[in-house]
Amino acid sequence: MMKLVDTVRVPPTLLGEEVMPTVKNALREKLEGQVDKKLGSLVAVCKIVEIGEGHILIGDGAVYYDVTFEAIMFVPELQEIIEGEVVETVGFGVFVGIGPMDGLLHVSQITDDFISYDAKNARLVTKSGGKSISEGDHVRARVVAVSINEREPKESKIGLTMRQTALGKLQWLEEARKKKQQSREAVTEGTA
């Protein structure tokens, strides 16, 4: 959550409306989905804190308001642990939806096992483990590279890895946890 200040234009057609909701809607249209290298991606305008006095520019019938507001921002940080959904599977890896952006999980960063692309089923499959990852799967990964493109937010690049402890497809992590729990229970029963 960040407190920000911006100027918003309210066209003459909306001047008879109530100021607060009109300004908030204009801010949403102008800013939501925009990306700033320092601030990140503006996800949602939440609350108007203050609306300054309106100004009219010569030759423009609109009113311009300086607005202080609170907004939810998404800023991917290096080494941050994120969870997201696989939104696309390609031969070189998977794209993971992490809030308003997508991160790339390259095949070399998914697991230590060799991975091949199963084009027929649009999934990546490990050679020996029989594990697969495809669209709709949920994963936990670490951010290892961030390159934000303000002009073309879709061109921003966020690199991810799952080749560390406690990272991976959530289903794999749950299976490993259950297997470890069963091992502990078997050891406990054997010593009793």
PyMOL CGO cylinders between C-alpha atoms (Angstrom):
from pymol import cmd
from pymol.cgo import CYLINDER

trace = [
    CYLINDER, 0.00, 0.00, 0.00, 1.46, 3.37, -1.01, 0.3, 1, 1, 1, 1, 1, 1,
    CYLINDER, 1.46, 3.37, -1.01, 0.32, 6.95, -0.69, 0.3, 1, 1, 1, 1, 1, 1,
    CYLINDER, 0.32, 6.95, -0.69, 0.75, 8.71, -4.04, 0.3, 1, 1, 1, 1, 1, 1,
    CYLINDER, 0.75, 8.71, -4.04, -0.02, 12.09, -5.63, 0.3, 1, 1, 1, 1, 1, 1,
    CYLINDER, -0.02, 12.09, -5.63, -1.11, 12.67, -9.22, 0.3, 1, 1, 1, 1, 1, 1,
    CYLINDER, -1.11, 12.67, -9.22, -3.13, 15.07, -11.34, 0.3, 1, 1, 1, 1, 1, 1,
    CYLINDER, -3.13, 15.07, -11.34, -6.32, 13.80, -12.91, 0.3, 1, 1, 1, 1, 1, 1,
    CYLINDER, -6.32, 13.80, -12.91, -8.40, 15.32, -15.71, 0.3, 1, 1, 1, 1, 1, 1,
    CYLINDER, -8.40, 15.32, -15.71, -12.20, 15.37, -15.32, 0.3, 1, 1, 1, 1, 1, 1,
    CYLINDER, -12.20, 15.37, -15.32, -13.86, 16.07, -18.69, 0.3, 1, 1, 1, 1, 1, 1,
    CYLINDER, -13.86, 16.07, -18.69, -16.64, 18.68, -18.92, 0.3, 1, 1, 1, 1, 1, 1,
    CYLINDER, -16.64, 18.68, -18.92, -19.28, 15.99, -19.51, 0.3, 1, 1, 1, 1, 1, 1,
    CYLINDER, -19.28, 15.99, -19.51, -18.73, 14.72, -15.94, 0.3, 1, 1, 1, 1, 1, 1,
    CYLINDER, -18.73, 14.72, -15.94, -18.63, 18.08, -14.15, 0.3, 1, 1, 1, 1, 1, 1,
    CYLINDER, -18.63, 18.08, -14.15, -22.21, 17.82, -12.88, 0.3, 1, 1, 1, 1, 1, 1,
    CYLINDER, -22.21, 17.82, -12.88, -21.36, 14.54, -11.09, 0.3, 1, 1, 1, 1, 1, 1,
    CYLINDER, -21.36, 14.54, -11.09, -20.21, 14.16, -7.50, 0.3, 1, 1, 1, 1, 1, 1,
    CYLINDER, -20.21, 14.16, -7.50, -16.47, 14.98, -7.36, 0.3, 1, 1, 1, 1, 1, 1,
    CYLINDER, -16.47, 14.98, -7.36, -15.10, 12.11, -5.19, 0.3, 1, 1, 1, 1, 1, 1,
    CYLINDER, -15.10, 12.11, -5.19, -16.36, 9.11, -7.23, 0.3, 1, 1, 1, 1, 1, 1,
    CYLINDER, -16.36, 9.11, -7.23, -15.68, 10.92, -10.51, 0.3, 1, 1, 1, 1, 1, 1,
    CYLINDER, -15.68, 10.92, -10.51, -12.07, 11.64, -9.54, 0.3, 1, 1, 1, 1, 1, 1,
    CYLINDER, -12.07, 11.64, -9.54, -11.57, 8.08, -8.26, 0.3, 1, 1, 1, 1, 1, 1,
    CYLINDER, -11.57, 8.08, -8.26, -12.89, 6.59, -11.52, 0.3, 1, 1, 1, 1, 1, 1,
    CYLINDER, -12.89, 6.59, -11.52, -10.69, 8.93, -13.57, 0.3, 1, 1, 1, 1, 1, 1,
    CYLINDER, -10.69, 8.93, -13.57, -7.64, 7.88, -11.48, 0.3, 1, 1, 1, 1, 1, 1,
    CYLINDER, -7.64, 7.88, -11.48, -8.47, 4.20, -11.97, 0.3, 1, 1, 1, 1, 1, 1,
    CYLINDER, -8.47, 4.20, -11.97, -8.77, 4.61, -15.74, 0.3, 1, 1, 1, 1, 1, 1,
    CYLINDER, -8.77, 4.61, -15.74, -5.53, 6.59, -15.92, 0.3, 1, 1, 1, 1, 1, 1,
    CYLINDER, -5.53, 6.59, -15.92, -3.30, 4.58, -13.57, 0.3, 1, 1, 1, 1, 1, 1,
    CYLINDER, -3.30, 4.58, -13.57, -4.44, 1.01, -12.90, 0.3, 1, 1, 1, 1, 1, 1,
    CYLINDER, -4.44, 1.01, -12.90, -2.19, -1.40, -14.76, 0.3, 1, 1, 1, 1, 1, 1,
    CYLINDER, -2.19, -1.40, -14.76, 0.54, 1.21, -15.30, 0.3, 1, 1, 1, 1, 1, 1,
    CYLINDER, 0.54, 1.21, -15.30, 4.13, 0.31, -14.42, 0.3, 1, 1, 1, 1, 1, 1,
    CYLINDER, 4.13, 0.31, -14.42, 6.85, 2.50, -12.93, 0.3, 1, 1, 1, 1, 1, 1,
    CYLINDER, 6.85, 2.50, -12.93, 10.44, 1.22, -12.58, 0.3, 1, 1, 1, 1, 1, 1,
    CYLINDER, 10.44, 1.22, -12.58, 10.75, 2.48, -9.00, 0.3, 1, 1, 1, 1, 1, 1,
    CYLINDER, 10.75, 2.48, -9.00, 7.20, 1.99, -7.73, 0.3, 1, 1, 1, 1, 1, 1,
    CYLINDER, 7.20, 1.99, -7.73, 6.21, -1.19, -9.60, 0.3, 1, 1, 1, 1, 1, 1,
    CYLINDER, 6.21, -1.19, -9.60, 2.78, -1.94, -11.05, 0.3, 1, 1, 1, 1, 1, 1,
    CYLINDER, 2.78, -1.94, -11.05, -0.25, -0.06, -9.78, 0.3, 1, 1, 1, 1, 1, 1,
    CYLINDER, -0.25, -0.06, -9.78, -2.81, -2.77, -9.04, 0.3, 1, 1, 1, 1, 1, 1,
    CYLINDER, -2.81, -2.77, -9.04, -5.70, -0.74, -7.60, 0.3, 1, 1, 1, 1, 1, 1,
    CYLINDER, -5.70, -0.74, -7.60, -6.60, 2.76, -6.44, 0.3, 1, 1, 1, 1, 1, 1,
    CYLINDER, -6.60, 2.76, -6.44, -8.08, 2.15, -2.96, 0.3, 1, 1, 1, 1, 1, 1,
    CYLINDER, -8.08, 2.15, -2.96, -8.86, 5.40, -1.21, 0.3, 1, 1, 1, 1, 1, 1,
    CYLINDER, -8.86, 5.40, -1.21, -8.84, 9.10, -2.03, 0.3, 1, 1, 1, 1, 1, 1,
    CYLINDER, -8.84, 9.10, -2.03, -7.06, 10.95, 0.80, 0.3, 1, 1, 1, 1, 1, 1,
    CYLINDER, -7.06, 10.95, 0.80, -7.36, 14.50, -0.51, 0.3, 1, 1, 1, 1, 1, 1,
    CYLINDER, -7.36, 14.50, -0.51, -8.59, 16.30, -3.62, 0.3, 1, 1, 1, 1, 1, 1,
    CYLINDER, -8.59, 16.30, -3.62, -7.01, 19.68, -4.26, 0.3, 1, 1, 1, 1, 1, 1,
    CYLINDER, -7.01, 19.68, -4.26, -8.72, 22.68, -5.78, 0.3, 1, 1, 1, 1, 1, 1,
    CYLINDER, -8.72, 22.68, -5.78, -9.56, 22.18, -9.46, 0.3, 1, 1, 1, 1, 1, 1,
    CYLINDER, -9.56, 22.18, -9.46, -7.73, 24.05, -12.23, 0.3, 1, 1, 1, 1, 1, 1,
    CYLINDER, -7.73, 24.05, -12.23, -8.95, 24.84, -15.74, 0.3, 1, 1, 1, 1, 1, 1,
    CYLINDER, -8.95, 24.84, -15.74, -6.48, 25.23, -18.59, 0.3, 1, 1, 1, 1, 1, 1,
    CYLINDER, -6.48, 25.23, -18.59, -7.11, 27.73, -21.37, 0.3, 1, 1, 1, 1, 1, 1,
    CYLINDER, -7.11, 27.73, -21.37, -8.66, 26.00, -24.39, 0.3, 1, 1, 1, 1, 1, 1,
    CYLINDER, -8.66, 26.00, -24.39, -9.70, 22.91, -22.39, 0.3, 1, 1, 1, 1, 1, 1,
    CYLINDER, -9.70, 22.91, -22.39, -13.06, 22.76, -20.62, 0.3, 1, 1, 1, 1, 1, 1,
    CYLINDER, -13.06, 22.76, -20.62, -11.92, 19.98, -18.28, 0.3, 1, 1, 1, 1, 1, 1,
    CYLINDER, -11.92, 19.98, -18.28, -11.00, 20.45, -14.64, 0.3, 1, 1, 1, 1, 1, 1,
    CYLINDER, -11.00, 20.45, -14.64, -7.62, 19.16, -13.41, 0.3, 1, 1, 1, 1, 1, 1,
    CYLINDER, -7.62, 19.16, -13.41, -7.40, 18.05, -9.77, 0.3, 1, 1, 1, 1, 1, 1,
    CYLINDER, -7.40, 18.05, -9.77, -4.27, 17.30, -7.75, 0.3, 1, 1, 1, 1, 1, 1,
    CYLINDER, -4.27, 17.30, -7.75, -5.18, 14.14, -5.85, 0.3, 1, 1, 1, 1, 1, 1,
    CYLINDER, -5.18, 14.14, -5.85, -3.50, 12.37, -2.93, 0.3, 1, 1, 1, 1, 1, 1,
    CYLINDER, -3.50, 12.37, -2.93, -4.57, 8.72, -2.82, 0.3, 1, 1, 1, 1, 1, 1,
    CYLINDER, -4.57, 8.72, -2.82, -3.69, 5.28, -1.51, 0.3, 1, 1, 1, 1, 1, 1,
    CYLINDER, -3.69, 5.28, -1.51, -2.99, 2.48, -3.98, 0.3, 1, 1, 1, 1, 1, 1,
    CYLINDER, -2.99, 2.48, -3.98, -1.92, -1.14, -3.92, 0.3, 1, 1, 1, 1, 1, 1,
    CYLINDER, -1.92, -1.14, -3.92, 1.38, -1.57, -5.74, 0.3, 1, 1, 1, 1, 1, 1,
    CYLINDER, 1.38, -1.57, -5.74, 3.14, -4.76, -6.81, 0.3, 1, 1, 1, 1, 1, 1,
    CYLINDER, 3.14, -4.76, -6.81, 6.91, -4.55, -6.81, 0.3, 1, 1, 1, 1, 1, 1,
    CYLINDER, 6.91, -4.55, -6.81, 8.75, -7.81, -7.53, 0.3, 1, 1, 1, 1, 1, 1,
    CYLINDER, 8.75, -7.81, -7.53, 11.91, -7.91, -5.40, 0.3, 1, 1, 1, 1, 1, 1,
    CYLINDER, 11.91, -7.91, -5.40, 15.03, -9.99, -6.04, 0.3, 1, 1, 1, 1, 1, 1,
    CYLINDER, 15.03, -9.99, -6.04, 15.11, -13.14, -3.86, 0.3, 1, 1, 1, 1, 1, 1,
    CYLINDER, 15.11, -13.14, -3.86, 11.41, -12.75, -2.98, 0.3, 1, 1, 1, 1, 1, 1,
    CYLINDER, 11.41, -12.75, -2.98, 9.44, -16.01, -2.68, 0.3, 1, 1, 1, 1, 1, 1,
    CYLINDER, 9.44, -16.01, -2.68, 6.21, -15.88, -4.70, 0.3, 1, 1, 1, 1, 1, 1,
    CYLINDER, 6.21, -15.88, -4.70, 3.35, -18.24, -5.45, 0.3, 1, 1, 1, 1, 1, 1,
    CYLINDER, 3.35, -18.24, -5.45, 1.53, -18.13, -8.74, 0.3, 1, 1, 1, 1, 1, 1,
    CYLINDER, 1.53, -18.13, -8.74, -0.35, -20.06, -11.37, 0.3, 1, 1, 1, 1, 1, 1,
    CYLINDER, -0.35, -20.06, -11.37, 1.21, -21.38, -14.57, 0.3, 1, 1, 1, 1, 1, 1,
    CYLINDER, 1.21, -21.38, -14.57, -0.50, -19.39, -17.34, 0.3, 1, 1, 1, 1, 1, 1,
    CYLINDER, -0.50, -19.39, -17.34, 1.41, -20.77, -20.35, 0.3, 1, 1, 1, 1, 1, 1,
    CYLINDER, 1.41, -20.77, -20.35, 3.70, -23.71, -21.09, 0.3, 1, 1, 1, 1, 1, 1,
    CYLINDER, 3.70, -23.71, -21.09, 6.26, -23.53, -23.90, 0.3, 1, 1, 1, 1, 1, 1,
    CYLINDER, 6.26, -23.53, -23.90, 9.27, -25.60, -24.93, 0.3, 1, 1, 1, 1, 1, 1,
    CYLINDER, 9.27, -25.60, -24.93, 11.76, -23.44, -23.02, 0.3, 1, 1, 1, 1, 1, 1,
    CYLINDER, 11.76, -23.44, -23.02, 9.77, -23.12, -19.77, 0.3, 1, 1, 1, 1, 1, 1,
    CYLINDER, 9.77, -23.12, -19.77, 6.55, -21.88, -18.21, 0.3, 1, 1, 1, 1, 1, 1,
    CYLINDER, 6.55, -21.88, -18.21, 5.14, -18.42, -17.60, 0.3, 1, 1, 1, 1, 1, 1,
    CYLINDER, 5.14, -18.42, -17.60, 3.80, -17.91, -14.08, 0.3, 1, 1, 1, 1, 1, 1,
    CYLINDER, 3.80, -17.91, -14.08, 1.15, -15.30, -13.28, 0.3, 1, 1, 1, 1, 1, 1,
    CYLINDER, 1.15, -15.30, -13.28, 2.30, -13.33, -10.25, 0.3, 1, 1, 1, 1, 1, 1,
    CYLINDER, 2.30, -13.33, -10.25, -0.19, -10.56, -9.68, 0.3, 1, 1, 1, 1, 1, 1,
    CYLINDER, -0.19, -10.56, -9.68, -0.35, -8.11, -12.57, 0.3, 1, 1, 1, 1, 1, 1,
    CYLINDER, -0.35, -8.11, -12.57, 2.79, -9.53, -14.25, 0.3, 1, 1, 1, 1, 1, 1,
    CYLINDER, 2.79, -9.53, -14.25, 4.11, -12.85, -15.52, 0.3, 1, 1, 1, 1, 1, 1,
    CYLINDER, 4.11, -12.85, -15.52, 7.44, -14.39, -14.57, 0.3, 1, 1, 1, 1, 1, 1,
    CYLINDER, 7.44, -14.39, -14.57, 9.45, -16.87, -16.65, 0.3, 1, 1, 1, 1, 1, 1,
    CYLINDER, 9.45, -16.87, -16.65, 10.45, -20.18, -15.10, 0.3, 1, 1, 1, 1, 1, 1,
    CYLINDER, 10.45, -20.18, -15.10, 13.05, -21.52, -17.58, 0.3, 1, 1, 1, 1, 1, 1,
    CYLINDER, 13.05, -21.52, -17.58, 13.30, -25.32, -17.93, 0.3, 1, 1, 1, 1, 1, 1,
    CYLINDER, 13.30, -25.32, -17.93, 16.79, -25.18, -16.38, 0.3, 1, 1, 1, 1, 1, 1,
    CYLINDER, 16.79, -25.18, -16.38, 15.28, -23.59, -13.25, 0.3, 1, 1, 1, 1, 1, 1,
    CYLINDER, 15.28, -23.59, -13.25, 12.39, -26.01, -12.65, 0.3, 1, 1, 1, 1, 1, 1,
    CYLINDER, 12.39, -26.01, -12.65, 14.18, -29.06, -11.27, 0.3, 1, 1, 1, 1, 1, 1,
    CYLINDER, 14.18, -29.06, -11.27, 17.58, -30.81, -11.27, 0.3, 1, 1, 1, 1, 1, 1,
    CYLINDER, 17.58, -30.81, -11.27, 16.10, -33.56, -13.48, 0.3, 1, 1, 1, 1, 1, 1,
    CYLINDER, 16.10, -33.56, -13.48, 16.16, -33.36, -17.30, 0.3, 1, 1, 1, 1, 1, 1,
    CYLINDER, 16.16, -33.36, -17.30, 12.90, -31.93, -18.65, 0.3, 1, 1, 1, 1, 1, 1,
    CYLINDER, 12.90, -31.93, -18.65, 11.33, -32.38, -22.07, 0.3, 1, 1, 1, 1, 1, 1,
    CYLINDER, 11.33, -32.38, -22.07, 8.37, -30.64, -23.69, 0.3, 1, 1, 1, 1, 1, 1,
    CYLINDER, 8.37, -30.64, -23.69, 5.27, -32.72, -24.39, 0.3, 1, 1, 1, 1, 1, 1,
    CYLINDER, 5.27, -32.72, -24.39, 3.68, -30.61, -27.16, 0.3, 1, 1, 1, 1, 1, 1,
    CYLINDER, 3.68, -30.61, -27.16, 0.64, -32.90, -27.49, 0.3, 1, 1, 1, 1, 1, 1,
    CYLINDER, 0.64, -32.90, -27.49, -0.38, -32.27, -23.86, 0.3, 1, 1, 1, 1, 1, 1,
    CYLINDER, -0.38, -32.27, -23.86, 1.23, -28.79, -23.59, 0.3, 1, 1, 1, 1, 1, 1,
    CYLINDER, 1.23, -28.79, -23.59, 3.32, -29.70, -20.53, 0.3, 1, 1, 1, 1, 1, 1,
    CYLINDER, 3.32, -29.70, -20.53, 6.89, -30.16, -19.38, 0.3, 1, 1, 1, 1, 1, 1,
    CYLINDER, 6.89, -30.16, -19.38, 7.79, -33.65, -18.11, 0.3, 1, 1, 1, 1, 1, 1,
    CYLINDER, 7.79, -33.65, -18.11, 10.80, -34.79, -16.06, 0.3, 1, 1, 1, 1, 1, 1,
    CYLINDER, 10.80, -34.79, -16.06, 12.82, -37.67, -17.52, 0.3, 1, 1, 1, 1, 1, 1,
    CYLINDER, 12.82, -37.67, -17.52, 13.08, -39.88, -14.45, 0.3, 1, 1, 1, 1, 1, 1,
    CYLINDER, 13.08, -39.88, -14.45, 10.68, -38.58, -11.82, 0.3, 1, 1, 1, 1, 1, 1,
    CYLINDER, 10.68, -38.58, -11.82, 7.49, -38.76, -13.86, 0.3, 1, 1, 1, 1, 1, 1,
    CYLINDER, 7.49, -38.76, -13.86, 6.63, -35.23, -12.69, 0.3, 1, 1, 1, 1, 1, 1,
    CYLINDER, 6.63, -35.23, -12.69, 4.96, -32.75, -15.00, 0.3, 1, 1, 1, 1, 1, 1,
    CYLINDER, 4.96, -32.75, -15.00, 4.04, -29.09, -14.99, 0.3, 1, 1, 1, 1, 1, 1,
    CYLINDER, 4.04, -29.09, -14.99, 1.40, -27.46, -17.17, 0.3, 1, 1, 1, 1, 1, 1,
    CYLINDER, 1.40, -27.46, -17.17, -1.07, -24.61, -17.41, 0.3, 1, 1, 1, 1, 1, 1,
    CYLINDER, -1.07, -24.61, -17.41, -3.20, -24.21, -14.28, 0.3, 1, 1, 1, 1, 1, 1,
    CYLINDER, -3.20, -24.21, -14.28, -0.61, -25.70, -11.90, 0.3, 1, 1, 1, 1, 1, 1,
    CYLINDER, -0.61, -25.70, -11.90, 0.32, -23.64, -8.83, 0.3, 1, 1, 1, 1, 1, 1,
    CYLINDER, 0.32, -23.64, -8.83, 4.00, -23.14, -8.00, 0.3, 1, 1, 1, 1, 1, 1,
    CYLINDER, 4.00, -23.14, -8.00, 6.23, -21.55, -5.39, 0.3, 1, 1, 1, 1, 1, 1,
    CYLINDER, 6.23, -21.55, -5.39, 9.35, -19.90, -6.80, 0.3, 1, 1, 1, 1, 1, 1,
    CYLINDER, 9.35, -19.90, -6.80, 12.06, -17.35, -6.03, 0.3, 1, 1, 1, 1, 1, 1,
    CYLINDER, 12.06, -17.35, -6.03, 12.54, -14.16, -8.07, 0.3, 1, 1, 1, 1, 1, 1,
    CYLINDER, 12.54, -14.16, -8.07, 16.09, -14.18, -9.49, 0.3, 1, 1, 1, 1, 1, 1,
    CYLINDER, 16.09, -14.18, -9.49, 15.91, -11.42, -12.13, 0.3, 1, 1, 1, 1, 1, 1,
    CYLINDER, 15.91, -11.42, -12.13, 13.80, -8.27, -12.56, 0.3, 1, 1, 1, 1, 1, 1,
    CYLINDER, 13.80, -8.27, -12.56, 13.78, -5.99, -15.60, 0.3, 1, 1, 1, 1, 1, 1,
    CYLINDER, 13.78, -5.99, -15.60, 10.78, -3.63, -15.63, 0.3, 1, 1, 1, 1, 1, 1,
    CYLINDER, 10.78, -3.63, -15.63, 9.73, -1.96, -18.91, 0.3, 1, 1, 1, 1, 1, 1,
    CYLINDER, 9.73, -1.96, -18.91, 7.60, 1.12, -18.15, 0.3, 1, 1, 1, 1, 1, 1,
    CYLINDER, 7.60, 1.12, -18.15, 6.62, 1.78, -21.76, 0.3, 1, 1, 1, 1, 1, 1,
    CYLINDER, 6.62, 1.78, -21.76, 5.55, -1.79, -22.51, 0.3, 1, 1, 1, 1, 1, 1,
    CYLINDER, 5.55, -1.79, -22.51, 4.64, -3.45, -19.19, 0.3, 1, 1, 1, 1, 1, 1,
    CYLINDER, 4.64, -3.45, -19.19, 3.99, -6.79, -20.97, 0.3, 1, 1, 1, 1, 1, 1,
    CYLINDER, 3.99, -6.79, -20.97, 7.65, -6.70, -22.06, 0.3, 1, 1, 1, 1, 1, 1,
    CYLINDER, 7.65, -6.70, -22.06, 8.87, -6.63, -18.44, 0.3, 1, 1, 1, 1, 1, 1,
    CYLINDER, 8.87, -6.63, -18.44, 10.99, -9.64, -17.58, 0.3, 1, 1, 1, 1, 1, 1,
    CYLINDER, 10.99, -9.64, -17.58, 10.88, -11.44, -14.25, 0.3, 1, 1, 1, 1, 1, 1,
    CYLINDER, 10.88, -11.44, -14.25, 13.09, -14.52, -13.94, 0.3, 1, 1, 1, 1, 1, 1,
    CYLINDER, 13.09, -14.52, -13.94, 12.15, -17.28, -11.49, 0.3, 1, 1, 1, 1, 1, 1,
    CYLINDER, 12.15, -17.28, -11.49, 13.74, -20.43, -10.07, 0.3, 1, 1, 1, 1, 1, 1,
    CYLINDER, 13.74, -20.43, -10.07, 12.36, -23.48, -8.26, 0.3, 1, 1, 1, 1, 1, 1,
    CYLINDER, 12.36, -23.48, -8.26, 15.72, -25.26, -7.81, 0.3, 1, 1, 1, 1, 1, 1,
    CYLINDER, 15.72, -25.26, -7.81, 15.96, -24.70, -4.08, 0.3, 1, 1, 1, 1, 1, 1,
    CYLINDER, 15.96, -24.70, -4.08, 14.54, -26.31, -0.95, 0.3, 1, 1, 1, 1, 1, 1,
    CYLINDER, 14.54, -26.31, -0.95, 10.81, -25.66, -0.30, 0.3, 1, 1, 1, 1, 1, 1,
    CYLINDER, 10.81, -25.66, -0.30, 10.25, -24.41, -3.85, 0.3, 1, 1, 1, 1, 1, 1,
    CYLINDER, 10.25, -24.41, -3.85, 8.41, -26.18, -6.66, 0.3, 1, 1, 1, 1, 1, 1,
    CYLINDER, 8.41, -26.18, -6.66, 5.00, -27.16, -7.87, 0.3, 1, 1, 1, 1, 1, 1,
    CYLINDER, 5.00, -27.16, -7.87, 2.75, -27.06, -4.79, 0.3, 1, 1, 1, 1, 1, 1,
    CYLINDER, 2.75, -27.06, -4.79, 1.51, -30.59, -5.49, 0.3, 1, 1, 1, 1, 1, 1,
    CYLINDER, 1.51, -30.59, -5.49, 5.13, -31.88, -5.47, 0.3, 1, 1, 1, 1, 1, 1,
    CYLINDER, 5.13, -31.88, -5.47, 5.82, -30.09, -2.19, 0.3, 1, 1, 1, 1, 1, 1,
    CYLINDER, 5.82, -30.09, -2.19, 2.70, -31.58, -0.58, 0.3, 1, 1, 1, 1, 1, 1,
    CYLINDER, 2.70, -31.58, -0.58, 3.61, -35.09, -1.77, 0.3, 1, 1, 1, 1, 1, 1,
    CYLINDER, 3.61, -35.09, -1.77, 7.14, -34.71, -0.36, 0.3, 1, 1, 1, 1, 1, 1,
    CYLINDER, 7.14, -34.71, -0.36, 5.74, -33.45, 2.96, 0.3, 1, 1, 1, 1, 1, 1,
    CYLINDER, 5.74, -33.45, 2.96, 3.37, -36.45, 3.22, 0.3, 1, 1, 1, 1, 1, 1,
    CYLINDER, 3.37, -36.45, 3.22, 6.17, -38.89, 2.37, 0.3, 1, 1, 1, 1, 1, 1,
    CYLINDER, 6.17, -38.89, 2.37, 8.40, -37.32, 5.05, 0.3, 1, 1, 1, 1, 1, 1,
    CYLINDER, 8.40, -37.32, 5.05, 5.53, -37.48, 7.58, 0.3, 1, 1, 1, 1, 1, 1,
    CYLINDER, 5.53, -37.48, 7.58, 4.97, -41.19, 6.80, 0.3, 1, 1, 1, 1, 1, 1,
    CYLINDER, 4.97, -41.19, 6.80, 8.69, -41.87, 7.25, 0.3, 1, 1, 1, 1, 1, 1,
    CYLINDER, 8.69, -41.87, 7.25, 8.65, -40.20, 10.66, 0.3, 1, 1, 1, 1, 1, 1,
    CYLINDER, 8.65, -40.20, 10.66, 5.58, -42.17, 11.71, 0.3, 1, 1, 1, 1, 1, 1,
    CYLINDER, 5.58, -42.17, 11.71, 7.22, -45.45, 10.59, 0.3, 1, 1, 1, 1, 1, 1,
    CYLINDER, 7.22, -45.45, 10.59, 10.39, -44.63, 12.59, 0.3, 1, 1, 1, 1, 1, 1,
    CYLINDER, 10.39, -44.63, 12.59, 8.29, -43.71, 15.63, 0.3, 1, 1, 1, 1, 1, 1,
    CYLINDER, 8.29, -43.71, 15.63, 6.32, -46.97, 15.41, 0.3, 1, 1, 1, 1, 1, 1,
    CYLINDER, 6.32, -46.97, 15.41, 9.54, -48.98, 15.02, 0.3, 1, 1, 1, 1, 1, 1,
    CYLINDER, 9.54, -48.98, 15.02, 11.04, -47.55, 18.21, 0.3, 1, 1, 1, 1, 1, 1,
    CYLINDER, 11.04, -47.55, 18.21, 7.89, -47.99, 20.28, 0.3, 1, 1, 1, 1, 1, 1,
]
cmd.load_cgo(trace, "trace")
